[in-house]
Amino acid sequence: MAKLYPSFLTRWERGQATWTGTITPLSGCESYLVRIGYRLQEAPRVVVLSPPLTDRGDGERIPHRFSDGSLCLYFPRYGEWTPSNFIADTIVPWASLWLYYYEVWLATGAWHGGGLHPGSVKVPARERLDKAYET
């Protein structure tokens, strides 16, 4: 992490690593202060500290966030991220991409990042999803 994101501050406490730093998805986009927490063998948790994420004002909640406000970057059951992946190579770029899609959603009302919304309808087995996309 220090090599790819030297401006991120690292903190180790009670078996958990926490990185705090700024992500700017693209030139012209907002800069976001984020915190990434990771405990061995658990999923990383990404939270936007500032500026606060806001909805569009039309009653629709911000897509792809968990109930605690952390970002939903991947679907764990599909093994898109495992503890053998480097957070700097996966989670940080995915958070940047999520923030880009968030800004597009704010402007247009459409989430172009794809994925499954946490807490939405029951997700079918992977095989059923794959078969649905074949037709």
N, C-alpha and C positions, 0 to 999 in steps of 0.2 A: 504494500500500500504506500509506504513512504517513497518508494522509487517513482511510482506513477502519479501520486497525488501528494507531493511534499508539503503543500499548504494545509493539508488535513491534520488536525491535532489528534493524537492518539492517547487514549487513557486505558489503563488496565486496572480492573478492580473486581475482586471476588470471582475470578475465573471468567470474566467477560471483557472483551475488547470493545472499545467504543471509539469511533472515528467521527470527528465533526469538521465539516468543511463546506465550501461553497461550490455549487454546481450551476453553470450557465449552459443550458442545453444547446443554444446556437447564438451567434452574434445577433443582437437585437432582442433577445429573450431576456426575461427577468433573471436575476441571479438569486439562487435559493440556498439558504443555510440549512444543511441537512445533518442528521445524526444517524449513523449506522451502528447498531449494536449486534454483537455476535458472541454467543457462548458455544463452545465446542459441541458438535453433533446436533445443534439446533438451527433453525432457519434464521438467517439474518433479518433484522427488523430495521426498516428505514422510515424515519419521521422527518417531515419538513418543519423546521423550527421557525423560519421567517423567510419571506413574508408569509403570513397565514394564508393557507389555501382557502379560497372562497368559492361558493357555488355561483351559478349564473343568475340567481334571483328568480328563476322560473319554477322553483320547487323541486327540481331534479337534484339529487345528491351527486357529489363528485364521484365519478366512476372509479372502479378498481382501487378501493381503499378498504381496509379491514375496519371492524367496529371500533378499534382503538385509535383509528386515524392513520395508522401506518400504511405505506404504499404496497399494493399488490402487484408485484413485479413478475411473477411466474406462478405456474400451477404445480405445487409440490408433488402431487400424486404422479405427475408425468416425468419426474426426475430431471427437470430442466436445470435445476441447481442441486448439487450435492456438496457435502463438506470437503470433497477433494478439489472443488473449484476454488480459484482465487477470487476473493471478494472484489479486488481491484479490477480484475478482468471481466467480471460478470455483473455484480450488483451495482457498482457505481455507474457503468455505462447504461444498464437497464434503468436505473433511477433517472439518469439524464434523459433518456428516451421517454420515460413516463412523464417527466416534467414538460417535455416538448408536446406530447399528446394532450396533456392537461391544458396548455396554453391554446392549442388548436380547439379543444373542446370549449374553453371559455369564449372563444371568438365565434365558433360556429354552432355549438350544441351537439356536434357529432364526435364520438370517440373513435379515432382512426387506428388505435393501437391493438384492436382485436382482443382476444383473450376471453376468459370467463370471469364474470363478476362474483367476488366472494359473497356468500350469503344469498345468492340468487337461487333459482330452482335447482332441484337435485341434479347433480351432474351424472350423466350416464357413464357406463364403463368406457374406457378408452377405445375398445374395439368398436363399440357402437358409434362413437363419435367419428372415428376414422372411416367407418362404412358410410356414414351420413355424408361425409365430404367427397366420397368417391362418385356419388350420383350427380 
